[in-house]
Amino acid sequence: MNSLPRNLSDADLLLGIRAGGPQRRLYENRLYEKYDYLIADGVRKHRLTDDDCASAYSDAVLIVFDHITNDRFKEQSGLKTYLYQIFSNKCVDAIRKKTTNRSSVHDGLSLDDSLLQLPDDTRLAIQQLIMQGDAERLHQHLQQLGEKCRIMLMAWADGYSDDDIAQTMNYNSAAVAKTSRLRCFDKLRERYRNTP
């Protein structure tokens, strides 16, 4: 059995994940995909970026996988409710982190915030100039992230999907590749924040 039906019940997902074995990843992927619309809800509700919400969602799903396999999920609520609560908490953590970083005396208005205030054509021109002028800096940061992150981020920038990346880099699923990619993006962002 190489694929599973799209509309599995929560009970089927729980059984498949708890059963372990080679099919476990397929069930994990189905759970990830079943509720991934929560990312868009998080963007609207918490006013975070798509990447921040996707990262929060991936972290929440990984926690849910852990709780299911270690019998910490007691099924006192629905799987969606349980996942949503953890996801919401991760979004709030991301907001707190951003708020803490922005309230620092050394931080001013971020470049992204400033660009949003510009007309579309001006914003695009400035973004292109920044991209051209910052190519060397980006290259240096990518080299320092390590081979795996560098390859993954460059493949994604070249238009490869998370599924393509998962197959090429031997990840168990597109969801795992996406989580790894988002973590690499977070590391890259940290390097930019911490390097003048």
C-alpha positions as CSV (number, residue, x, y, z in Angstrom):
1,M,0.0,0.0,0.0
2,N,1.8,3.1,-1.2
3,S,-0.9,5.7,-0.6
4,L,-3.8,6.2,1.7
5,P,-7.3,7.6,1.0
6,R,-7.4,11.4,1.4
7,N,-10.3,11.6,3.9
8,L,-9.2,9.3,6.7
9,S,-11.0,9.7,10.0
10,D,-9.1,10.9,13.1
11,A,-9.4,7.4,14.5
12,D,-7.8,5.9,11.4
13,L,-5.0,8.5,11.6
14,L,-4.4,7.8,15.3
15,L,-4.3,4.0,14.6
16,G,-1.9,4.4,11.7
17,I,0.5,6.7,13.6
18,R,0.5,4.5,16.7
19,A,1.0,1.3,14.6
20,G,4.4,2.6,13.6
21,G,6.3,0.8,10.8
22,P,6.9,2.0,7.3
23,Q,3.2,3.2,6.9
24,R,3.4,5.6,9.8
25,R,4.9,8.4,7.6
26,L,1.9,8.1,5.2
27,Y,-0.5,8.6,8.1
28,E,1.6,11.5,9.5
29,N,1.5,13.1,6.0
30,R,-2.3,12.7,5.9
31,L,-2.7,14.3,9.3
32,Y,-0.5,17.2,8.3
33,E,-2.4,17.7,5.1
34,K,-5.9,17.3,6.7
35,Y,-5.5,20.4,8.8
36,D,-2.9,22.5,7.0
37,Y,-5.7,25.0,6.2
38,L,-5.1,26.2,9.8
39,I,-2.0,28.0,8.4
40,A,-4.2,30.4,6.5
41,D,-6.4,30.8,9.5
42,G,-3.4,31.6,11.6
43,V,-2.2,34.3,9.1
44,R,-5.6,36.0,9.4
45,K,-6.1,35.6,13.1
46,H,-2.6,36.3,14.4
47,R,-1.3,38.5,11.5
48,L,1.9,36.5,11.1
49,T,3.6,35.8,7.8
50,D,2.8,32.7,5.9
51,D,6.3,31.3,6.8
52,D,5.9,32.1,10.5
53,C,2.5,30.3,10.5
54,A,3.7,27.4,8.5
55,S,6.6,27.0,10.9
56,A,4.3,27.2,13.9
57,Y,2.0,24.7,12.2
58,S,4.9,22.3,11.5
59,D,6.1,22.6,15.1
60,A,2.6,21.9,16.4
61,V,2.2,18.9,14.1
62,L,5.5,17.4,15.3
63,I,4.4,17.9,18.9
64,V,1.1,16.1,18.1
65,F,3.0,13.2,16.5
66,D,5.1,12.9,19.6
67,H,2.1,13.1,21.9
68,I,0.2,10.4,19.9
69,T,3.1,8.0,19.8
70,N,3.9,8.5,23.5
71,D,0.3,8.2,24.6
72,R,0.1,11.8,25.8
73,F,-2.9,12.5,23.6
74,K,-5.7,11.0,25.7
75,E,-8.5,11.8,23.1
76,Q,-10.4,13.9,25.6
77,S,-10.8,16.4,22.7
78,G,-10.9,16.0,18.9
79,L,-7.6,15.7,17.1
80,K,-8.2,19.0,15.3
81,T,-9.0,20.8,18.6
82,Y,-5.9,19.4,20.2
83,L,-3.7,20.4,17.2
84,Y,-5.3,23.8,16.9
85,Q,-4.6,24.6,20.6
86,I,-0.9,23.7,20.2
87,F,-0.8,25.6,16.9
88,S,-2.4,28.7,18.5
89,N,0.2,28.6,21.4
90,K,3.0,28.4,18.8
91,C,1.6,31.4,17.0
92,V,1.4,33.3,20.2
93,D,5.0,32.4,20.9
94,A,6.0,33.7,17.5
95,I,4.1,37.0,18.2
96,R,5.9,37.3,21.5
97,K,9.3,36.7,19.9
98,K,8.6,39.3,17.3
99,T,7.3,41.8,19.8
100,T,10.4,41.2,22.1
101,N,12.7,41.6,19.1
102,R,11.0,44.8,17.9
103,S,10.9,46.4,21.3
104,S,14.6,46.2,21.6
105,V,16.3,49.6,21.9
106,H,18.6,48.7,19.0
107,D,15.8,47.8,16.6
108,G,14.0,50.4,14.6
109,L,11.3,50.0,12.1
110,S,12.2,46.9,10.1
111,L,12.9,47.1,6.4
112,D,10.0,44.8,5.6
113,D,7.6,47.1,7.4
114,S,9.0,50.1,5.6
115,L,8.7,48.4,2.2
116,L,5.0,47.6,2.8
117,Q,4.3,51.3,3.0
118,L,5.7,51.9,-0.5
119,P,3.7,51.7,-3.8
120,D,4.0,48.2,-5.4
121,D,6.3,49.3,-8.3
122,T,8.7,51.2,-6.0
123,R,8.7,48.3,-3.5
124,L,9.5,45.8,-6.3
125,A,12.4,48.0,-7.5
126,I,13.9,48.4,-4.1
127,Q,13.5,44.7,-3.4
128,Q,15.4,43.9,-6.6
129,L,18.2,46.3,-5.7
130,I,18.5,44.8,-2.2
131,M,18.6,41.3,-3.7
132,Q,21.3,42.2,-6.2
133,G,23.4,44.1,-3.6
134,D,23.0,41.4,-1.0
135,A,23.8,38.4,-3.1
136,E,27.3,38.0,-1.7
137,R,26.1,38.3,1.8
138,L,23.4,35.7,1.2
139,H,25.9,33.4,-0.4
140,Q,28.2,33.7,2.7
141,H,25.3,33.0,5.1
142,L,24.1,30.0,3.1
143,Q,27.7,28.5,3.2
144,Q,27.7,29.0,7.0
145,L,24.3,27.2,7.4
146,G,25.8,23.9,6.3
147,E,25.5,21.8,3.2
148,K,22.1,20.3,3.8
149,C,20.3,23.7,4.5
150,R,22.2,25.3,1.6
151,I,21.1,22.7,-0.9
152,M,17.5,22.6,0.3
153,L,17.1,26.4,0.3
154,M,18.7,26.8,-3.2
155,A,16.5,24.0,-4.6
156,W,13.4,25.6,-3.1
157,A,14.5,29.0,-4.6
158,D,14.9,27.3,-8.0
159,G,11.2,26.3,-7.8
160,Y,11.5,22.7,-6.6
161,S,8.6,21.6,-4.5
162,D,8.9,20.2,-1.0
163,D,7.9,16.8,-2.5
164,D,10.8,17.1,-5.0
165,I,13.2,18.1,-2.2
166,A,12.0,15.2,0.0
167,Q,12.7,12.7,-2.8
168,T,16.0,14.2,-3.8
169,M,17.3,14.5,-0.2
170,N,15.8,11.3,1.1
171,Y,13.3,12.8,3.6
172,N,10.4,10.6,4.6
173,S,7.8,13.0,3.3
174,A,7.1,16.5,1.8
175,A,5.9,17.6,5.3
176,V,9.2,16.6,6.9
177,A,11.1,18.4,4.1
178,K,8.9,21.5,4.5
179,T,9.5,21.5,8.3
180,S,13.3,21.2,7.7
181,R,13.2,23.9,5.0
182,L,11.4,26.3,7.3
183,R,13.9,25.6,10.1
184,C,16.7,26.4,7.6
185,F,14.9,29.7,6.8
186,D,14.7,30.5,10.5
187,K,18.5,29.9,10.9
188,L,19.1,32.1,7.8
189,R,17.0,34.9,9.3
190,E,18.8,34.6,12.6
191,R,22.1,34.9,10.8
192,Y,20.9,38.1,9.1
193,R,19.6,39.5,12.4
194,N,22.8,38.7,14.3
195,T,25.2,39.9,11.6
196,P,25.6,43.6,10.9
